[in-house]
Amino acid sequence: MILDLSLNREEVDFWPALAEVVNQNGYDQDKIKKAYDMAKDFYGGEKRNSGEAYLSHPVWVAKLVAQLNVGEEAVIAALLHESIAYGIELEKIAEEFGDEVALLVDGLTEVRKKTGGVEVQQDNVEIFRRFLFSSVDDVRVLIIRLSDKLHDGLTIDGLSKKEQKDYAQRVLGIYSPIAEYVGLHFFKRKLDDIAFKAINPEMATKMEALIETRKNDEIKALALVKSEIEEMLKINNLNKYEIQGRIKSLYSTYLKIKSKGEDRVKDRVGIRILTESIADCYNILGLLHAKYKYLPEEFNDYISDPKPNGYRSLQTTLNWKGKITLEVQIRTFKMHEFNEFGPASHIAYKMRDEKKQSGQGYEWVKELINWQRDDKNVNTYKINVLSNFVYVSTPKGDIIQLPKGATALDFAYRIHTEIGDHCMGVKINNKMGKISTVLASGDVVEIMTNNKVNVNKNWLELVTTRWAKEHIRKMTA
């Protein structure tokens, strides 16, 4: 599914474009048109900083949400997502469109209150933790908010340089990590690249020029490599597989070059091979290494030795015909869904076949949540797939996923076996506790050890992805 992100800044009547998507999904056009007319009335002649009609913003957001196909209530809420700030009463929204829409609009209003004007450089990890765990229990609120921020980014030219940097820092501190968390990697890549250009425009321009010189060769190489690998797997009677290709985004390429150097970037072009069993993973690895030269220093077996956050995959870097290097990830379908969706993996995995059958590229978004009714008989998309896990952090803000019921000692072993073996005590939320204490989401855990610990000084870097503070430091260094 290809999303239409066109801005159509010259339009006067915004309804036809939205109506087209609404009709494609079989939504109630009259109900959504009623919400459109309400938005048109209370936004009136307001203009955005870019000079275009303010109405263009909620309509664009609603159009994108409609394309993601998460229900007409979400489309209506997208149209009205800033209505409370313009003086519309929540009761009025509930009366006109139902309690479910009102709850979504109320949730979006709360998100704006909690994140508006926040200085993310100072305490971005804590902001993210509070935002995720205490503010939102409906995934559609996140989807609408991410769509909102994406449109802001695509029209960022209407902001001053300072406002652009403030936007970029908030994106890297809050919204990009959230997009990654709920599996909306399309949003993450777009938001990261927009933020990168705002914070470091000179480097972004340089990177774009560098990437453009390689782009055509990389696309051709990717198609040829996929074809060769498919043929190799068929010859060896490996039929249950899926091959995915990708070329790194602007920002992720920049981070890799900054950490390794331009001549050390080996994985801008990548292949991911998904298969049924662990045995097939190792079989495919052997076939690849027999056919292509590979870089031993770039090989990692995260299946037999998973990362501390549970990530599992074989990763190798191949030299293809001496022309290009590409990273290959080999994993089972179940490993892939866990790596992509974390605690929602069991639901996302179930949707894989349904996605193929329906042809709807973003249908899996619905299955990140569980459709249910609460005691008010209101349909809600609750993020309750997280109930089997807790999320705690190190003092430096790295988020660790643990099974529900995990103790401080389990946390120590998740960090590193040596840390667990030599654990002498623990601080939980800056207070001394017992190593048998059961942890709760949001806890900050610090492990005390004796002097016998001997682990690689970079072990903490393996724990999880750094959030905005690290990204901003790298870009402004």
C-alpha positions in Angstrom: 0.0 0.0 0.0 1.4 3.4 -1.0 0.3 6.3 1.1 -0.6 9.5 -0.5 1.3 12.3 1.3 0.6 15.1 -1.2 0.1 18.5 0.5 -2.2 20.1 -2.1 -1.5 23.5 -0.7 -3.3 25.4 -3.4 -6.7 23.7 -2.8 -9.7 25.7 -1.6 -12.2 22.9 -1.2 -10.5 20.1 0.8 -13.5 17.8 1.0 -13.2 15.9 -2.4 -9.8 14.4 -1.7 -10.9 13.2 1.8 -14.2 11.9 0.4 -12.4 9.8 -2.1 -10.5 7.9 0.6 -13.5 7.7 2.8 -15.5 6.1 0.0 -12.7 3.6 -0.7 -12.9 2.3 2.9 -16.7 2.2 3.0 -17.0 4.7 5.8 -20.1 6.7 6.6 -19.6 9.7 4.3 -22.4 11.8 5.7 -21.1 11.4 9.3 -17.6 12.3 8.3 -18.8 15.2 6.1 -20.7 16.5 9.2 -17.4 16.5 11.1 -15.6 18.2 8.2 -18.2 21.0 8.1 -17.9 21.5 11.9 -14.1 21.8 11.6 -14.6 24.2 8.7 -16.9 26.4 10.8 -14.7 26.6 13.9 -11.4 27.0 12.1 -13.0 29.7 10.0 -10.4 31.8 8.1 -7.5 30.8 10.4 -4.2 30.5 8.6 -1.2 28.3 9.4 2.3 29.8 9.6 2.9 28.6 6.1 0.1 30.8 4.9 -2.3 28.1 3.9 -5.8 27.6 5.3 -5.7 26.0 8.8 -8.4 23.6 7.7 -5.8 21.9 5.4 -4.0 20.5 8.4 -6.8 18.5 10.1 -8.1 17.3 6.7 -4.6 16.1 5.7 -4.3 14.2 9.0 -7.8 12.7 8.6 -6.9 11.7 5.0 -3.8 9.8 6.2 -5.6 8.2 9.1 -8.3 7.1 6.6 -5.7 5.5 4.4 -4.4 3.5 7.5 -7.9 2.1 7.8 -8.3 2.2 11.6 -12.0 3.1 11.6 -14.2 6.1 10.8 -14.2 7.2 14.5 -10.4 7.8 14.1 -11.0 9.8 10.9 -13.6 12.0 12.7 -11.3 12.5 15.7 -8.5 13.5 13.3 -10.7 16.2 11.9 -11.5 17.5 15.4 -8.2 16.8 17.1 -7.6 20.4 18.0 -11.2 21.4 18.5 -11.0 21.6 22.3 -8.3 24.3 22.0 -10.7 26.2 19.7 -13.5 26.2 22.4 -15.6 23.2 21.3 -17.0 21.4 24.3 -16.3 17.7 24.6 -19.9 17.1 25.4 -20.9 18.6 22.1 -18.5 16.2 20.2 -20.0 13.2 22.2 -23.5 14.4 21.4 -22.8 14.7 17.6 -20.5 11.8 17.0 -20.6 9.5 20.0 -18.6 8.8 23.1 -15.9 6.9 21.3 -14.9 9.9 19.1 -15.1 12.2 22.2 -12.7 9.9 24.1 -10.2 10.0 21.2 -10.3 13.8 21.0 -10.0 14.0 24.8 -6.9 11.6 24.6 -5.3 13.8 21.9 -5.9 16.9 24.0 -4.2 15.3 27.0 -1.2 14.3 24.8 -0.8 17.9 23.7 -0.9 19.1 27.3 1.7 16.6 28.4 4.1 17.1 25.6 3.6 20.8 24.5 6.6 23.0 25.2 8.7 20.3 26.7 12.5 20.7 26.6 13.3 17.2 25.5 17.0 17.6 25.7 16.9 17.7 29.5 14.8 14.7 30.4 13.7 13.0 27.2 13.6 9.5 28.4 11.5 10.3 31.5 9.2 12.3 29.2 8.8 9.3 26.9 8.2 6.9 29.8 5.5 9.2 31.4 3.9 9.8 28.0 3.7 6.1 27.0 2.7 4.6 30.3 0.4 7.1 31.8 -1.2 9.1 29.0 -2.3 6.8 26.3 -4.3 3.6 26.3 -5.7 3.7 22.8 -3.3 3.1 19.8 -5.4 5.3 17.6 -4.5 8.4 19.7 -0.8 7.6 18.8 -1.6 7.1 15.1 -3.5 10.4 14.9 -0.8 12.3 16.8 2.0 10.8 14.6 0.0 11.8 11.5 -0.4 15.3 13.0 3.4 15.6 13.6 4.2 14.3 10.2 2.1 16.9 8.5 3.8 19.6 10.7 7.1 18.2 9.5 6.2 18.2 5.8 5.1 21.9 6.1 8.0 22.9 8.4 9.1 25.6 6.0 6.4 27.8 7.5 8.3 27.9 10.9 11.2 30.0 12.0 14.6 28.2 12.3 14.3 28.1 16.1 10.7 26.6 15.8 12.0 24.0 13.3 14.7 22.9 15.8 12.2 22.8 18.7 10.0 20.6 16.5 12.8 18.3 15.5 14.0 17.8 19.1 10.5 17.0 20.2 10.1 14.5 17.3 13.4 12.8 18.2 12.6 12.8 21.9 9.0 11.6 21.8 7.4 10.8 18.5 10.0 8.9 16.6 10.5 6.4 19.5 6.8 6.0 19.8 6.5 5.3 16.1 9.1 2.6 16.4 7.4 1.2 19.5 4.0 0.6 17.9 5.6 -0.7 14.7 4.9 2.3 12.5 8.4 2.3 11.0 7.2 4.3 8.0 6.4 7.2 10.3 9.7 6.8 12.2 11.8 7.0 9.0 10.0 10.1 7.7 10.1 11.9 11.1 13.8 11.1 11.6 14.7 12.5 8.2 12.7 15.6 8.7 14.2 16.2 12.1 17.7 15.6 10.8 17.3 18.2 8.1 16.0 20.7 10.6 18.8 20.2 13.2 21.7 19.8 10.9 20.7 21.1 7.4 24.2 21.4 6.0 25.1 17.8 6.9 21.7 16.6 5.6 22.3 18.3 2.2 25.8 16.7 2.0 24.3 13.3 2.9 21.6 13.6 0.2 24.2 14.4 -2.4 26.3 11.4 -1.4 23.3 9.1 -1.4 22.1 10.3 -4.8 25.4 9.3 -6.4 24.9 5.7 -5.1 21.1 5.4 -5.4 20.6 3.9 -8.9 23.4 1.4 -8.5 22.0 0.3 -5.1 18.5 -0.2 -6.4 19.7 -2.3 -9.3 22.0 -4.3 -7.1 19.2 -4.9 -4.6 16.9 -6.3 -7.3 19.6 -8.6 -8.7 20.7 -9.9 -5.3 17.1 -10.7 -4.4 16.7 -12.6 -7.6 19.9 -14.6 -7.1 19.0 -15.5 -3.5 15.5 -16.6 -4.5 17.0 -18.9 -7.2 19.5 -20.3 -4.7 16.8 -21.1 -2.2 14.6 -22.8 -4.8 17.4 -25.0 -6.0 18.0 -26.1 -2.4 14.3 -26.9 -1.9 13.7 -24.1 0.6 10.2 -22.9 -0.3 8.7 -21.4 2.8 10.4 -18.0 2.9 10.0 -14.3 2.3 12.7 -12.0 1.1 12.5 -8.2 1.9 14.8 -5.6 0.6 15.6 -2.1 1.9 17.9 0.9 1.5 18.7 2.8 4.6 17.0 6.2 5.1 18.9 9.5 5.2 19.2 9.8 8.9 20.1 6.2 9.6 22.8 6.3 7.0 24.2 9.4 8.6 24.3 7.8 12.0 26.1 4.8 10.6 28.7 6.9 8.7 29.2 9.1 11.8 30.0 6.0 14.0 32.0 4.0 11.4 33.1 6.3 8.7 32.0 6.6 5.1 34.1 3.7 3.9 32.9 1.5 6.7 29.2 1.7 6.0 28.5 -1.9 4.8 24.8 -2.1 5.1 23.0 0.7 3.3 21.6 -2.0 1.1 20.0 -4.8 3.0 18.2 -8.0 2.6 16.0 -9.7 5.2 15.2 -13.4 4.8 12.3 -14.8 6.8 11.7 -18.5 7.1 9.9 -21.1 9.2 12.5 -22.7 11.4 15.8 -22.0 13.2 17.3 -24.9 11.2 16.4 -23.2 8.0 18.0 -20.0 9.2 21.4 -21.7 9.7 21.0 -23.6 6.4 20.4 -20.3 4.5 23.4 -18.8 6.2 25.6 -21.6 5.1 24.4 -21.3 1.5 25.0 -17.6 1.4 28.6 -17.9 2.8 29.3 -20.6 0.3 28.2 -18.5 -2.6 29.4 -15.0 -1.6 32.4 -13.6 0.2 31.4 -12.2 3.6 33.0 -10.0 6.3 33.7 -12.1 9.4 34.0 -9.0 11.6 30.4 -8.0 10.6 28.9 -11.4 11.4 26.6 -11.8 14.5 24.7 -14.7 15.7 21.9 -13.2 17.8 19.8 -16.4 17.6 22.1 -18.5 19.9 23.1 -15.4 21.8 20.2 -12.9 21.8 20.6 -9.2 22.5 19.6 -8.2 26.1 16.3 -6.7 24.7 15.3 -10.1 23.3 16.3 -9.4 19.6 17.1 -12.6 17.7 18.5 -12.8 14.2 21.5 -14.0 12.2 23.3 -11.0 10.7 26.0 -11.2 8.0 27.5 -8.7 5.5 28.2 -10.0 2.0 30.4 -8.6 -0.7 28.4 -8.9 -3.9 30.5 -9.2 -7.0 33.1 -6.9 -5.6 30.7 -4.0 -6.3 28.6 -3.5 -3.2 28.3 -4.8 0.3 24.9 -5.6 1.8 23.7 -6.7 5.2 21.6 -9.8 5.3 19.3 -10.6 8.3 18.1 -14.2 8.6 15.3 -15.0 11.1 12.1 -17.0 11.5 8.8 -15.3 11.0 8.1 -15.4 14.7 11.5 -13.8 15.5 10.8 -11.1 13.0 7.4 -10.2 14.5 9.0 -10.0 18.0 11.9 -7.9 16.8 9.4 -5.6 15.0 6.5 -5.5 17.4 7.8 -6.6 20.8 4.9 -7.5 23.1 2.4 -7.3 20.3 4.3 -9.9 18.3 1.9 -12.7 18.8 -0.9 -10.7 17.3 1.2 -9.2 14.5 2.4 -12.8 13.6 -1.2 -14.0 13.3 -2.0 -11.1 10.9 0.8 -12.0 8.4 -1.3 -14.3 6.3 -4.3 -12.1 6.5 -2.3 -9.2 5.2 -1.3 -11.2 2.2 -4.8 -12.2 1.5 -6.4 -8.8 2.0 -3.7 -6.8 0.1 -4.1 -4.1 2.7 -0.5 -3.2 3.6 -1.4 -1.5 6.9 -4.2 -3.9 8.1 -1.8 -5.2 10.8 -2.2 -1.8 12.6 -5.6 -2.9 13.8 -4.1 -6.0 15.5 -1.7 -4.0 17.6 -4.7 -3.5 19.8 -7.7 -5.5 21.0 -11.2 -4.4 20.1 -13.5 -4.6 23.1 -16.3 -2.8 24.9 -16.0 -1.1 28.3 -18.6 -0.8 30.9 -20.1 2.2 29.1 -20.6 0.1 26.0 -18.0 2.2 24.1 -15.9 0.6 21.5 -12.2 1.2 22.2 -8.9 0.2 20.7 -7.1 -0.6 24.0 -3.3 -1.1 24.1 -3.7 -4.1 26.4 -1.2 -6.4 24.6 1.3 -4.9 27.0 -0.2 -6.7 30.0 2.3 -9.6 29.9 5.3 -7.3 30.1 6.8 -4.6 32.3 9.1 -1.8 31.1 11.8 -0.5 33.4 14.9 1.6 32.8 18.5 1.9 33.8 19.6 5.2 35.5 20.8 6.4 32.1 17.3 6.0 30.6 17.6 2.8 28.6 14.3 1.0 28.4 14.3 -2.8 29.2 11.4 -5.1 28.5 10.9 -7.9 31.0 8.1 -10.5 31.6 5.4 -9.5 34.0 6.5 -10.7 37.5 10.3 -10.2 36.8 12.4 -9.2 39.8 15.4 -6.9 40.2 17.7 -10.0 39.9 16.0 -10.9 36.5 16.8 -7.3 35.4 20.5 -7.8 36.4 20.8 -10.9 34.3 19.0 -9.3 31.4 21.7 -6.6 31.4 24.5 -9.2 31.5 25.2 -12.6 33.0 28.2 -11.1 34.9 26.1 -8.4 36.4 23.6 -11.0 37.6 26.2 -13.3 39.0 27.8 -10.5 41.1 24.6 -8.6 42.0 24.9 -7.5 45.7 22.0 -5.1 45.9 19.6 -2.9 44.1 18.2 0.6 44.0 14.7 1.0 42.7 13.6 4.6 42.0 16.6 5.8 43.9 15.8 3.8 47.0 17.5 0.6 48.3 15.4 -2.5 47.7 15.6 -6.3 47.7 16.8 -8.2 44.6 13.7 -10.3 44.9 11.5 -7.2 44.5 8.9 -7.6 41.6 9.4 -4.7 39.2 6.7 -2.5 37.7 6.6 -0.5 34.5 8.3 2.9 34.9 10.7 1.7 37.6 14.3 3.0 37.4 16.6 0.2 38.5 20.3 0.4 39.4 22.2 -2.8 40.2 25.0 -2.8 42.9 27.8 -5.3 42.2 31.1 -6.4 43.8 34.4 -5.6 42.2 34.6 -8.9 40.4 32.5 -7.8 37.4 34.4 -8.0 34.1 32.2 -7.1 31.2 32.9 -5.2 28.0 32.8 -1.5 28.7 30.3 -1.1 25.8 27.8 -3.6 27.2 25.2 -0.9 28.0 25.1 0.1 24.3 23.6 -3.3 23.6 20.7 -2.9 25.9 18.3 -0.9 23.6 18.1 1.9 21.2 19.1 5.3 22.6 16.4 7.9 22.6 16.6 11.5 21.5 19.4 12.7 23.8 21.9 10.5 22.1 20.6 11.3 18.6 20.7 15.1 19.2 24.2 14.8 20.7 25.4 13.0 17.6 23.9 15.4 15.2 25.1 18.6 16.9 28.6 17.3 17.8 
